[in-house]
Amino acid sequence: MPSVNIRQLRDTRRLKAWLRAGKTVELRERDKLIARIVPERNANQKPANWPNFETIAKEIIGERVLPNVILEDRGRY
């Protein structure tokens, strides 16, 4: 398990690299363990797939074309 001293926290690149790799990092002061920094478990998950809204709208509305009443009422604005 990698460890980092409090003074070494200025080098956040190495700390971020360890956390992105899923490693728990020990935070030490004068060789005494103060805390453990644990990476987020959801960090490695892929983003959720969005539904196909166009297909869902066609199922609900069909082939009808709805007028854009709001923009027509506003005029040029």
N, C-alpha and C positions, 0 to 999 in steps of 0.2 A: 504494500500500500504506500503510495507516495506521500511524503510529508513536506510541509512548507513552514518556514519560520515566519513570525509576524512581520519582520522587516522585508522578507521576500514577497510579501503580498503585493508589493508595487509592480512586480512582474506578473500581470494578470494573464498574459498570453499563455504561459505554461499552465497556470491554474485552470483556465478555460479549456485548454486542450485536454487535460486530464478529465475534467468533468464531462466534456462532450464525448469522451471515450467511455464514459460510464464508470470511471474509477472514483472511489471514495478517497478524499484527501484529508490527511490529519493536519490540524493547525497546532503548532507547538510554540512555546515560549521558553527559552533556556532549556531546551530538551525535555520539557514537561508537556504532556498532551493537554491541550486546552479544549479542543473541540474537533469534531469530524464534520467535514462538509460533504454532504451526500448529494449526488446528482438527482435531478428530477427523473422520475421513472417514465414519464410520458414524453421525454425529449426525443427518444428514438422512434416513436410511433409516427406513422405516415399520417398526413392530414386526411380528414374524413372526405369521402366522395360526396359531392353535391348531387342532388337529384336532377334529372333532365326536366327543367321547368317548361320548356317548349312542348315536350311530349305530354306532360300533365295538363297543360293549358288546352291542347288540342283534344284531349279526352273529355275535359269538362265543357269547353265552349264549342268544339267542333270546328267547322270551316268558316263560321261567321266572322265578319270583320266588325269590331266594335268601334263606334265613332269616338274620337277624342274630344269630348264635350268640354272639358276643362280648358284646354288651350284655345278652342274656338270662342269661348265666352270671354276670355281675357283680351282678345284683340291682338294688338301688336306686342304686348308685354308677355 
